Amino acid sequence: MNIKINENYKNLGKNYLFAEIANRVKKYTSEHPDKKIVRLGIGDVTLPLTKSVTEAMTKAVEEMGVKETFRGYALENGYDFLRSAITKHYARFGAAIADDEVFVSDGAKCDAGNLTEIFGDNPVLISDPVYPVYLDSNIMAGRKISFIAATEENGFLPTPEGIKETGAIIYLCSPNNPTGAVYDRRGLKEWVDFALTSGSLIVFDSAYEAYIHGDYPHTIFEIDGARECAVEICSFSKTAGFTGTRCSWTIVPKELKAGGVSINDMWRRRQTTKFNGVPYIVQRGAEAAISDKGYAECLELVDFYMGNAAVISNALKEKGIFFTGGTSSPYIWMRCPNGQSSWDFFDTLLNEIQVVGTPGAGFGKNGEGYFRLTSFGSREDTVEAVERLKTIL
Ligand code: MLT
């Protein structure tokens, strides 16, 4: 063919992190069909949708089968009922968001990746380690990326101190994937102040906010000034078990302006052009998930997963292994024993005890020597994995 390709793709690693892990596990299982694998790798939920959600979806399915209530294309940015339910969810945390600042979508991952499209060639600041989508999508866009070190020394909560960039796009995720670290109000305020003085934009990922235990901000919009410098991505995946159902949202405050243009208008233009909306049935389920009754049910799911996190944490404590997370996050971020590299530890676990986790190095250079375990498994699998782990730690 004689076409030009996006050369930036050549700068990506061969596979997306979780695809690479899936490939390795598939190879192992095909070579060892008799071995039972326990998967604590990708953060995929295992509990079913809640009663409120399935009831709302069932009703919506019935509506779709009746001429008078049937619906065709969904509204690109979400039905009014869901946008309004999301603003009410923000009111739980004292954050005032207008309905037309809510953009419903089919995944926080998609939005994180797609957002790169509406910005020009700005410097990008990404903490390391980090959820790989921020990095890979900016590599695809050919941006200049600088890393902000998240280390044991700073409690995996880097501050803007010493950062020289201006007009940057800054990615923050709290509670953090993969480390489980959570910014308090003071920590987030420092970032907001930095963004305001440096003319930067924060892309805040709050996908794990439902896991917060304690007095931490659930949204960046709890912080004064955030409306002038931040967009927020959140999701029903981890809160309501929607990883397969697909529904998320992005908040784009109307105050945000760059180059004389409203970012809210730009994102609307982008989404209405390239996206046809989340199915009505799914949006009805999402609405139910964050109703008072539905949200209480979601928090029961969260409690269950946090019970798994306690099972993992207790075993690591018993073995004297350093770890973070597991208190306001479904992830446990542990140091690999005996100075092993992340991928060596991955191989040890897969080959010797058939437990799958996620190598820290897959989340960035500073993740080397660490390993992530998810608490999204069943209780049975989590206990089984921990028993196996104890035999080699
Ligand atoms: C993870 O394991 O980090 C997440 O499940 C990936 C995602 O949410 O896309």
Residues whose N, C-alpha, C, O or C-beta is under 5 A from the ligand:
A	BS01	MLT	G41 I42 G43 D44 K109 N177
